């Protein structure tokens, strides 16, 4: 999925300037990385608020258009007001197409309702992780990673090493020796009801 973010550069910085910017319906932001100077930018609040609701927006290479000039970037963080539905600040990181990136990608679980551990074993699916840190080139970044539960029995788990990844993609924690559990089926307690 392609996302385009329209921004304008901003010269005035600081707490007061950011507060005045937010009152006009804008969000202060910064874009950094790719061996370039960080650049302070401003975005339309409502457009960003609704874009941030999309799961794919968080794990996609974005087309960031600043003053008419387009560059590739990743969403790195978004800070929100504690109780208002308001974005306070956003960080973007420029992407170099030749360097690997490190980002969290969500899991999509399929066939949980037809897994033998649930359908015949009466177990419950327990999602231990909803996303994972991956490393890949920007062109190989997926929107999500599919985890198929169709063969999972009660009491069994799927670990990071059990998930087939597209070429060029690797789990960061697995590379460091941590084969974390992603999902398991918990067997029912006690005997079956009469």
C-alpha positions in Angstrom: 0.0 0.0 0.0 1.3 3.5 -0.9 1.1 6.4 1.5 1.9 10.0 0.6 2.4 12.5 3.4 2.3 16.2 2.5 4.4 18.5 4.7 5.9 21.9 4.8 9.2 23.0 6.3 9.1 25.2 9.4 11.7 27.6 10.6 10.4 28.6 14.1 11.0 25.9 16.7 10.5 25.6 20.4 7.6 24.9 22.9 5.7 28.1 22.2 6.0 27.8 18.5 4.9 24.2 18.6 1.9 25.1 20.7 0.9 27.9 18.3 1.3 25.4 15.4 -1.0 22.9 17.1 -3.7 25.6 17.6 -3.8 26.1 13.9 -4.5 22.4 13.2 -0.9 21.4 12.3 1.5 18.9 13.9 5.2 19.7 14.4 7.4 16.9 13.1 11.0 16.2 12.2 12.7 14.1 9.5 16.2 12.8 10.0 18.6 10.1 8.7 20.3 9.0 5.5 23.4 11.2 6.3 21.4 14.4 5.9 20.7 17.2 8.3 17.5 16.9 10.4 14.7 19.0 9.0 11.8 20.5 11.1 8.5 20.1 9.2 4.7 20.6 9.8 1.8 18.4 8.8 -1.9 18.6 8.7 -3.2 17.2 12.0 -6.4 15.6 10.8 -4.8 13.9 7.8 -2.1 12.5 10.0 -4.5 11.4 12.7 -6.5 9.3 10.3 -3.4 8.0 8.5 -2.0 6.8 11.9 -5.2 4.7 12.4 -4.1 2.4 9.5 -1.9 -0.5 10.6 0.0 -0.5 7.3 1.0 3.1 7.8 3.3 2.1 10.6 5.2 -0.5 8.6 5.4 1.0 5.2 7.9 3.1 3.3 6.1 6.5 3.0 6.4 9.1 0.3 7.2 12.2 2.3 6.6 15.4 0.2 8.2 18.4 1.8 7.7 21.7 0.0 7.0 19.7 -3.2 10.2 17.6 -3.0 9.5 13.8 -2.4 11.7 11.5 -0.4 11.2 8.0 1.1 10.8 7.8 4.9 9.6 5.6 7.7 7.4 6.6 10.6 9.6 6.2 13.7 7.4 7.6 16.5 4.2 9.6 17.2 3.6 11.3 20.5 0.0 11.8 21.7 -1.7 14.1 24.2 -2.5 12.1 27.4 -6.3 12.5 27.2 -7.1 14.5 24.1 -7.3 13.0 20.6 -4.4 15.0 19.5 -1.0 14.2 18.1 1.8 16.3 19.7 4.8 15.4 17.6 5.9 12.9 14.9 9.4 11.6 13.9 10.2 10.3 10.4 13.4 8.6 9.3 14.7 9.0 5.8 15.4 5.7 4.0 18.5 4.9 2.0 17.5 2.2 -0.5 20.9 0.5 -0.2 20.9 0.2 3.6 19.0 -2.3 5.7 16.3 -0.9 8.0 15.1 -2.2 11.4 11.4 -1.9 12.0 8.5 -3.6 13.8 6.1 -5.5 11.4 2.7 -6.8 12.7 1.7 -10.4 12.6 -1.6 -11.5 10.9 -2.9 -14.8 12.4 -4.9 -17.0 10.1 -6.8 -20.3 10.5 -7.0 -20.0 14.3 -10.6 -21.2 14.2 -9.8 -24.4 12.3 -6.7 -25.4 14.1 -7.0 -28.9 15.5 -6.1 -27.7 19.0 -9.1 -25.3 19.0 -11.7 -27.2 16.8 -11.3 -30.7 18.2 -9.1 -30.1 21.3 -11.2 -27.3 22.8 -8.2 -25.1 23.4 -7.8 -21.4 23.2 -5.4 -19.4 21.0 -3.1 -17.2 23.0 -1.3 -14.5 21.1 2.0 -13.9 22.8 3.4 -11.4 20.3 1.5 -9.1 17.9 4.6 -7.8 16.0 8.3 -8.4 15.7 11.5 -6.5 14.9 12.7 -7.3 11.4 15.7 -6.3 9.4 15.6 -5.9 5.6 16.2 -3.6 2.6 13.5 -1.0 2.2 12.3 -2.6 -1.1 11.7 -6.0 0.8 9.6 -4.5 3.6 6.2 -6.4 4.0 3.1 -4.7 5.4 2.6 -7.7 7.7 3.8 -11.3 8.4 1.3 -14.1 8.1 1.3 -16.8 10.8 -0.8 -19.9 9.8 -2.2 -21.9 12.8 -3.9 -24.6 10.7 -1.7 -27.5 12.1 -1.4 -26.3 15.7 -2.5 -28.8 18.4 -3.5 -28.0 22.0 -0.3 -27.3 24.0 1.8 -26.5 21.0 3.4 -23.1 20.1 4.8 -21.4 17.1 8.2 -19.7 17.6 10.0 -17.1 15.4 12.1 -19.9 13.8 8.9 -21.7 12.7 7.7 -18.7 10.6 8.6 -18.7 6.9 9.8 -15.3 5.9 10.1 -13.7 2.5 13.6 -13.5 1.0 15.8 -10.9 2.5 13.8 -10.5 5.7 15.1 -11.7 9.1 14.0 -11.4 12.7 16.3 -9.3 14.7 15.8 -11.2 18.0 16.2 -14.5 16.3 19.5 -13.3 14.9 20.6 -12.6 18.5 19.7 -16.1 19.6 16.2 -15.4 21.1 13.6 -17.8 19.6 10.6 -16.1 21.2 7.1 -17.7 21.2 4.7 -15.9 18.9 1.4 -17.8 19.5 0.3 -21.0 21.3 -2.9 -23.0 21.9 -3.7 -23.4 25.6 -5.3 -26.8 26.4 -8.5 -26.7 28.4 -8.2 -27.3 32.1 -10.0 -30.2 33.7 -12.0 -32.9 32.0 -14.8 -32.5 29.5 -18.3 -31.6 30.8 -20.8 -34.5 31.1 
